[in-house]
Amino acid sequence: MARTDSEHFETVVIGGGQAGLAVGYHLATRQRSVVILDAGERIGDTWRKRWDSLRVFTPARYDGLPGWDFPAPGWSYPTKDEVADYLESYAARFRLPVRTGIRVDGLQREDDGYVVTSGLGRYHAANVVVATGGYQAPRIPAFAAELDQSIAQFHSSQYRNPSQFREGGVLVVGAGNSGAEIALETSADHQVWLSGRDTGQEPFRVGGSADRLFTPPFWFLLSHVFTVGTPIGRKVRNQLSQQGLPLARVRRKDLSRAGIERVPRVTGVRDGLPMTADGGVLDVATVIWCTGFVPDFHWIDLPVFDADGSLRHTRGVVRSEPGLYFIGLFFLSAASSSLIGGVRRDAQHIARHIAHQIASQEPSLGQERSGRKSGPV
């Protein structure tokens, strides 16, 4: 049943994934009043609901949040369940005030602050941090609805393992990392076609000796050089936005050895079957849309987006709406901003900004805290 309870906090963080927890950590160590709202029944559910064999593409040494390194060998690649369990343990370790099962459906201005609404109540705050990420809504082309009803369709967010598929051929649409991994896994029991642009591949196989040698300097580039403040960073951002990430764990030769057939991108439907850009049609039983996600901020009733839906911000700080922040978005400040270990710096920056704003409004309190340690960073 809906409730009309109303509570007040200095800061409401919307989203209890890695970005929201990192912000919550920095605010909690500064002894600020904060609550973290998450739609999942358990912390980490966003990760638990990904496909069964998924592993992250960064070594564990780069997957930790502030205050606690990822509890795994540094050069191992955690599974999605290990990441989910780590996030849940992280919140418990630092006693972060996370409330699960709360899906936010509204954010708007009210008087000199904000009001966050859900079916379970209203939350008033001077500051709101939107930490839902930029990958909320599956992107599926409109013509998918024209496929014959006998063809099973899944978005990658719905995929768990090949046992979901019907007998017959499988078309994987989208040849990035998700599409390549799912295609390779599926090819053991099905004939597979992989549709989409070749995004290239990283020069070294994930986990190899060369990868271990070059990952540390590459991580530095991702975090400190490829930023929105450098010309090369802005160039990389534009290229990644248009072309996608190169293949990491799967190599081109892995796909060819598995008998996966590469086909042009899917552009429409003919006679109920998927049609490719060269006019060919594919008689398949299953289509998997590995076509990514798009942001979904329809619930935010504030003038902070351009006509194309892009957010107006400076490193997550929305200048036009004091007290409003975003974190976890693609290239928020650097190429690493949407990665697990990459949210550290953005979270610290936002928490410092919030603390500074509060201190400037409460001079005596700010002076009292100025000589006190703010906790581990």
Beta strands, then each sheet from edge to edge (+ up, - down):
strand 1: 6-14
strand 2: 34-37
strand 3: 98-99
strand 4: 104-110
strand 5: 113-118
strand 6: 121-130
strand 7: 137-138
strand 8: 152-155
strand 9: 170-173
strand 10: 192-195
strand 11: 261-263
strand 12: 266-270
strand 13: 273-276
strand 14: 286-289
strand 15: 293-294
strand 16: 324-326
sheet 1: 3+ 2+ 1+ 6+ 5- 4+
sheet 2: 3+ 2+ 1+ 6+ 16+
sheet 3: 7+ 15-
sheet 4: 8+ 14+ 9+ 10+ 11+
sheet 5: 12+ 13-
end
